Amino acid sequence: MTKDYVAILTEAFNAAAAAPRERGIGCGRIYVSVTSEHAKGIAKAAKVLGKIYQKHSYYGTSNALYVGYDNCDGRALAQGTAVVKVLKAHDISCYRDECGD
């Protein structure tokens, strides 16, 4: 059975939009890195949805889905957490990666 990555990413970013803020820890880019097993599907879905996906980010993160920039307000951190929660619920191994400036 193949996964509908577009539907999964749509669900993830909808959850991210509704996520309550976390405690800010600094300024920087927030990514969600996925395992190579799901990278191709997530990359294609991100392109369909107009999201940024990088095979190798500027900071060295692999298979990185860009969530947003956190300005010490915790918004992008919470969004990254929400995206990870939804992806893991669909058995997609991933983690949130904070890349400080």
ZAVOTI-727547 format. One line per 3 residues: their letters; for each residue z, y, x of N, C-alpha, C, O, CB. Coordinates in Angstrom, 1 decimal. Glycine has a CB too. Example, Ala and Ser with C-alpha at 12.3 -4.5 7.8 and 13.67 -1.06 7.14 Angstrom:
! ZAVOTI-727547
AS) 7.8 -5.7 13.2 7.8 -4.5 12.3 7.8 -3.3 13.2 8.5 -3.3 14.2 9.0 -4.5 11.3; 7.1 -2.2 12.8 7.1 -1.1 13.7 7.9 0.0 12.9 8.0 1.1 13.4 5.7 -0.6 14.1
//
This chain:
! ZAVOTI-727547
MTK) 0.0 -1.2 0.8 0.0 0.0 0.0 0.0 1.2 0.9 0.9 1.4 1.8 1.2 0.0 -0.9; -0.9 2.1 0.7 -1.0 3.4 1.4 -0.2 4.5 0.8 0.0 4.5 -0.4 -2.5 3.8 1.6; 0.3 5.3 1.6 1.1 6.5 1.1 0.2 7.6 0.7 -0.8 7.9 1.4 2.1 6.9 2.2
DYV) 0.6 8.3 -0.3 -0.1 9.6 -0.7 0.6 10.7 0.0 1.5 11.3 -0.5 -0.1 9.8 -2.3; 0.2 11.0 1.2 0.8 12.0 2.1 0.8 13.4 1.5 1.7 14.2 1.7 0.2 12.0 3.5; -0.3 13.7 0.8 -0.4 15.0 0.2 0.7 15.2 -0.9 1.4 16.2 -0.9 -1.8 15.2 -0.5
AIL) 0.9 14.2 -1.7 2.0 14.3 -2.7 3.4 14.3 -2.0 4.2 15.0 -2.5 1.9 13.1 -3.7; 3.5 13.6 -1.0 4.8 13.5 -0.3 5.1 14.9 0.3 6.2 15.4 0.2 4.8 12.4 0.8; 4.1 15.5 1.0 4.3 16.8 1.7 4.5 17.9 0.6 5.3 18.8 0.8 3.2 17.1 2.6
TEA) 3.8 17.8 -0.5 4.0 18.7 -1.6 5.5 18.7 -2.1 6.1 19.7 -2.3 3.0 18.5 -2.7; 6.0 17.5 -2.3 7.3 17.3 -2.7 8.3 17.8 -1.7 9.3 18.5 -2.0 7.6 15.8 -2.9; 8.0 17.6 -0.4 8.9 18.0 0.7 9.0 19.6 0.8 10.0 20.1 0.9 8.4 17.5 2.0
FNA) 7.8 20.2 0.7 7.8 21.7 0.7 8.3 22.3 -0.5 8.9 23.5 -0.5 6.4 22.2 1.0; 8.2 21.7 -1.7 8.9 22.2 -2.9 10.4 22.1 -2.8 11.1 23.0 -3.1 8.4 21.3 -4.1; 10.9 21.0 -2.2 12.3 20.8 -1.9 12.8 21.9 -0.9 13.9 22.4 -1.0 12.7 19.4 -1.4
AAA) 12.0 22.2 0.1 12.3 23.2 1.1 12.4 24.6 0.5 13.3 25.3 0.9 11.2 23.2 2.2; 11.6 24.9 -0.5 11.6 26.2 -1.1 12.9 26.4 -1.9 13.4 27.5 -2.0 10.4 26.4 -2.0; 13.5 25.3 -2.4 14.7 25.4 -3.2 16.0 25.1 -2.4 17.1 25.2 -2.9 14.6 24.4 -4.3
APR) 15.8 24.9 -1.1 17.0 24.5 -0.3 17.9 25.7 -0.1 17.5 26.8 0.2 16.5 24.0 1.1; 19.2 25.5 -0.2 20.2 26.6 0.1 20.2 26.8 1.6 20.0 25.9 2.4 21.6 26.3 -0.4; 20.5 28.0 2.0 20.6 28.4 3.4 21.7 27.6 4.2 22.7 27.3 3.6 20.8 29.9 3.6
ERG) 21.4 27.3 5.4 22.4 26.7 6.3 22.9 27.8 7.2 22.4 29.0 7.2 21.8 25.6 7.2; 23.9 27.6 7.9 24.5 28.5 8.9 23.5 28.7 10.0 23.1 27.8 10.7 25.9 28.1 9.4; 23.0 30.0 10.2 22.1 30.3 11.3 22.7 30.0 12.7 23.8 30.3 12.9 21.6 31.7 11.2
IGC) 21.9 29.5 13.6 22.3 29.2 14.9 21.6 30.0 16.0 21.9 29.9 17.2 22.3 27.7 15.2; 20.6 30.7 15.6 19.8 31.5 16.5 18.4 31.6 16.0 18.0 31.1 15.0 19.8 30.8 17.9; 17.6 32.3 16.8 16.2 32.6 16.4 15.3 31.5 17.0 15.5 31.1 18.2 15.7 34.0 16.8
GRI) 14.3 31.1 16.3 13.3 30.1 16.8 12.5 29.4 15.8 12.8 29.6 14.6 14.1 29.1 17.6; 11.6 28.7 16.3 10.7 27.9 15.4 11.3 26.6 15.0 12.0 25.9 15.8 9.3 27.7 16.0; 11.0 26.2 13.7 11.6 25.0 13.2 10.4 24.0 12.9 9.5 24.4 12.2 12.4 25.2 11.9
YVS) 10.4 22.9 13.5 9.4 21.8 13.3 10.1 20.6 12.7 11.3 20.4 12.8 8.7 21.5 14.6; 9.2 19.8 12.1 9.6 18.4 11.7 8.7 17.5 12.5 7.5 17.5 12.2 9.6 18.1 10.2; 9.2 16.7 13.4 8.4 15.7 14.1 8.4 14.4 13.4 9.4 13.9 13.0 8.9 15.6 15.6
VTS) 7.2 13.8 13.3 7.1 12.5 12.7 6.6 11.5 13.7 6.0 11.8 14.7 6.0 12.6 11.5; 6.9 10.2 13.4 6.5 9.2 14.3 5.0 9.0 14.3 4.3 9.4 13.3 7.2 7.8 13.9; 4.5 8.5 15.4 3.0 8.3 15.5 2.4 7.5 14.4 1.2 7.6 14.1 2.6 7.8 16.9
EHA) 3.2 6.6 13.8 2.7 5.7 12.8 2.2 6.5 11.6 1.3 6.1 10.9 3.9 4.7 12.4; 2.9 7.6 11.3 2.5 8.5 10.1 1.8 9.8 10.5 1.5 10.5 9.6 3.8 8.8 9.4; 1.6 10.0 11.8 1.1 11.3 12.3 -0.3 11.6 11.7 -0.5 12.7 11.2 1.0 11.2 13.7
KGI) -1.2 10.7 11.6 -2.5 10.9 11.1 -2.5 11.3 9.7 -3.2 12.3 9.3 -3.4 9.7 11.3; -1.7 10.6 8.9 -1.6 10.9 7.4 -1.0 12.3 7.2 -1.4 13.0 6.3 -0.8 9.8 6.7; 0.1 12.6 7.9 0.8 13.9 7.8 -0.2 15.0 8.2 -0.2 16.0 7.6 2.1 13.9 8.6
AKA) -0.9 14.8 9.3 -1.8 15.8 9.8 -2.9 16.1 8.8 -3.2 17.3 8.5 -2.5 15.3 11.1; -3.5 15.1 8.2 -4.5 15.3 7.1 -3.9 16.0 5.9 -4.6 16.9 5.3 -5.1 14.0 6.7; -2.7 15.6 5.5 -2.1 16.2 4.3 -1.8 17.7 4.6 -1.9 18.5 3.7 -0.8 15.4 3.9
AKV) -1.3 18.0 5.8 -0.9 19.3 6.2 -2.2 20.2 6.1 -2.1 21.4 5.6 -0.3 19.4 7.6; -3.3 19.7 6.6 -4.6 20.5 6.5 -5.0 20.8 5.1 -5.4 21.9 4.8 -5.7 19.7 7.3; -4.9 19.8 4.2 -5.2 19.9 2.8 -4.3 21.0 2.2 -4.8 21.8 1.4 -5.0 18.6 2.0
LGK) -3.0 21.0 2.5 -2.1 22.0 1.9 -2.0 23.3 2.7 -1.2 24.2 2.2 -0.7 21.3 1.9; -2.7 23.5 3.7 -2.7 24.7 4.5 -1.5 24.9 5.3 -1.1 26.0 5.6 -2.8 25.9 3.5; -0.9 23.8 5.7 0.3 23.9 6.6 -0.1 23.6 8.0 -1.2 23.1 8.3 1.4 22.8 6.2
IYQ) 0.7 24.1 9.0 0.4 23.9 10.4 1.0 22.6 10.9 2.2 22.3 10.8 1.0 25.1 11.2; 0.1 21.8 11.5 0.5 20.6 12.1 -0.1 20.6 13.5 -1.3 20.9 13.7 -0.1 19.3 11.3; 0.7 20.3 14.5 0.3 20.3 15.9 0.6 19.0 16.6 1.7 18.5 16.5 1.0 21.5 16.7
KHS) -0.5 18.4 17.1 -0.3 17.1 17.9 0.7 17.3 19.0 1.6 16.5 19.3 -1.7 16.6 18.4; 0.6 18.5 19.7 1.6 18.9 20.7 1.9 20.4 20.5 1.0 21.2 20.7 1.0 18.6 22.2; 3.1 20.7 20.2 3.4 22.1 20.0 3.6 22.8 21.3 3.6 22.2 22.4 4.7 22.2 19.1
YYG) 3.7 24.1 21.2 3.9 24.9 22.4 5.1 24.5 23.2 5.2 24.6 24.4 3.9 26.4 22.0; 6.1 24.1 22.4 7.4 23.7 23.0 7.5 22.3 23.5 8.6 21.8 23.9 8.5 24.0 22.1; 6.4 21.5 23.3 6.4 20.1 23.8 6.7 19.1 22.7 6.7 17.9 23.0 7.4 20.0 24.9
TSN) 7.0 19.5 21.5 7.2 18.6 20.4 6.0 17.9 20.1 4.9 18.5 20.0 7.8 19.3 19.2; 6.0 16.6 19.9 4.8 15.8 19.5 4.8 15.6 18.0 5.8 15.5 17.3 4.8 14.5 20.2; 3.6 15.6 17.4 3.4 15.3 16.0 4.3 16.2 15.2 5.0 15.8 14.3 3.7 13.8 15.7
ALY) 4.1 17.5 15.4 5.0 18.5 14.8 4.4 19.2 13.6 3.3 19.8 13.7 5.3 19.5 15.9; 5.1 19.2 12.5 4.8 19.9 11.3 5.6 21.2 11.3 6.9 21.1 11.3 5.1 19.0 10.0; 5.0 22.3 11.4 5.7 23.6 11.5 6.3 23.9 10.1 5.6 24.0 9.1 4.7 24.7 11.9
VGY) 7.6 24.2 10.1 8.3 24.6 8.9 8.4 26.1 8.7 8.2 26.6 7.7 9.6 23.9 8.8; 8.8 26.8 9.8 9.0 28.2 9.7 9.7 28.7 10.9 10.1 28.0 11.8 9.6 28.6 8.4; 9.9 30.0 10.9 10.7 30.7 11.9 12.0 31.1 11.4 12.1 31.8 10.3 9.9 32.0 12.5
DNC) 13.1 30.8 12.1 14.4 31.1 11.7 14.9 32.4 12.4 14.9 32.4 13.6 15.4 30.0 11.9; 15.3 33.4 11.7 15.8 34.6 12.3 17.3 34.7 12.2 17.8 35.7 11.8 15.1 35.8 11.5; 17.9 33.7 12.6 19.4 33.6 12.5 20.0 33.6 11.1 21.2 33.8 10.9 20.0 34.7 13.3
DGR) 19.1 33.4 10.1 19.6 33.4 8.7 19.7 32.0 8.1 20.3 31.9 7.0 18.6 34.3 7.9; 19.3 31.0 8.8 19.5 29.6 8.3 18.5 29.2 7.3 18.5 28.0 6.9 20.8 29.5 7.8; 17.6 30.0 6.9 16.6 29.7 5.9 15.7 28.6 6.3 15.5 27.5 5.7 15.8 30.9 5.5
ALA) 15.0 28.8 7.5 14.1 27.8 8.0 14.8 26.5 8.4 14.2 25.4 8.3 13.3 28.3 9.2; 16.0 26.6 8.9 16.8 25.4 9.2 17.0 24.5 8.0 16.8 23.3 8.0 18.2 25.8 9.8; 17.4 25.2 6.9 17.6 24.5 5.6 16.3 23.9 5.1 16.3 22.7 4.6 18.2 25.4 4.5
QGT) 15.2 24.6 5.3 13.9 24.1 4.8 13.5 22.8 5.7 13.0 21.9 5.1 12.8 25.2 5.0; 13.8 22.9 7.0 13.5 21.7 7.8 14.3 20.5 7.4 13.8 19.4 7.4 13.8 22.1 9.3; 15.6 20.7 7.1 16.5 19.7 6.6 15.9 19.0 5.4 15.9 17.8 5.2 17.9 20.2 6.4
AVV) 15.5 19.9 4.4 15.0 19.4 3.2 13.7 18.6 3.3 13.5 17.6 2.7 14.7 20.6 2.2; 12.8 19.0 4.2 11.6 18.3 4.5 11.9 16.9 5.1 11.3 15.9 4.7 10.6 19.1 5.5; 12.8 16.9 6.0 13.2 15.6 6.7 13.8 14.7 5.6 13.4 13.5 5.6 14.2 15.8 7.8
KVL) 14.6 15.2 4.7 15.2 14.4 3.7 14.2 13.7 2.8 14.3 12.5 2.5 16.2 15.2 2.8; 13.2 14.5 2.4 12.1 13.9 1.5 11.3 12.9 2.3 11.0 11.8 1.7 11.3 15.1 0.9; 10.9 13.2 3.5 10.1 12.3 4.2 10.8 11.0 4.5 10.2 9.9 4.4 9.6 12.9 5.6
KAH) 12.1 11.1 4.9 12.8 9.8 5.1 13.0 9.0 3.8 13.0 7.8 3.8 14.2 10.2 5.7; 13.1 9.7 2.7 13.2 9.0 1.4 11.9 8.2 1.1 11.9 7.2 0.3 13.4 10.0 0.2; 10.8 8.6 1.7 9.5 7.9 1.6 9.3 7.0 2.8 8.1 6.6 3.1 8.4 8.9 1.4
DIS) 10.3 6.7 3.5 10.3 5.8 4.7 9.3 6.3 5.8 8.6 5.5 6.5 9.8 4.4 4.3; 9.4 7.6 6.0 8.6 8.2 7.1 9.7 8.7 8.1 10.4 9.6 7.9 7.7 9.4 6.6; 9.6 8.0 9.3 10.6 8.4 10.4 10.3 9.8 10.9 9.1 10.0 11.3 10.6 7.3 11.5
CYR) 11.3 10.6 11.0 11.1 12.0 11.4 12.4 12.6 11.8 13.5 12.0 11.5 10.3 12.8 10.4; 12.3 13.8 12.4 13.5 14.5 12.7 13.2 16.0 12.8 12.1 16.4 13.0 14.2 14.1 14.0; 14.2 16.8 12.5 14.0 18.3 12.6 14.2 18.7 14.1 15.1 18.2 14.8 15.1 19.1 11.7
DEC) 13.4 19.6 14.5 13.4 20.0 15.9 13.4 21.5 15.9 12.5 22.2 15.5 12.2 19.5 16.7; 14.5 22.1 16.5 14.6 23.5 16.6 14.2 24.0 18.0 14.7 23.4 19.0 16.1 24.0 16.3; 13.3 24.9 18.1 12.8 25.4 19.4 13.2 26.9 19.5 12.4 27.7 19.0 11.3 25.2 19.5
GD) 14.2 27.2 20.2 14.7 28.5 20.3 13.9 29.4 21.2 13.1 29.0 22.1 16.1 28.5 20.9; 13.9 30.7 20.8 13.2 31.7 21.6 14.1 32.4 22.6 13.7 33.3 23.4 12.6 32.8 20.7
//
